[in-house]
Amino acid sequence: MRPVDNGVNVTALLGAREALAQAPAAARFTWRASCDWVNGTHSRATIEGYHGLGEEQRHKTRFTFDADHPEVFASEDHGPTPVEFVLVGLAGCLTAGIAAVAQNRQIQLRSVTATLEGDMDIQGILGMDGDVRNGFDAIRVTFEIDADATREEIEALVAQSQKRSAVYDALTNPTNVSVRVK
């Protein structure tokens, strides 16, 4: 039997979990993003640093993301919409979880594809109907996974990833969000 390699260092992850059990305050992370308006509905977000393991941390590189709205909203379409970034975040979190859980369970992945769809009635965000929610009404995630595993094992990978996903949790449970002007 060949060793399983999905590119996830499970030994390091389990070691980190054990170390954090001894120092739970280090498990408190603060993720950050900043966003500058460019023009119209176009903005540019930047991600560089965060706080974790009890101190300031930096990514290996600075990441920038342009967000905009499509031309059908009388915009310039310089990037995905912010709600599409939400779908990207959910897809990335669930997919990473599947890879990590598969590695831990010694399941070799050949391919994982997530397709996400989010339904939204834009009458709410356009101020046309105050009874219509501004956000998604529903999000559907469909996975196509090719792995050395049974369907039941693959379904269990997805279920465990969903159970541990920070983005899934943020979307399905209330999160306190404060907005202020400095």
Beta strands, then each sheet from edge to edge (+ up, - down):
strand 1: 30-31
strand 2: 34-39
strand 3: 42-52
strand 4: 55-67
strand 5: 109-119
strand 6: 138-147
sheet 1: 1+ 3- 2+
sheet 2: 1+ 3- 4+
sheet 3: 5+ 6-
end
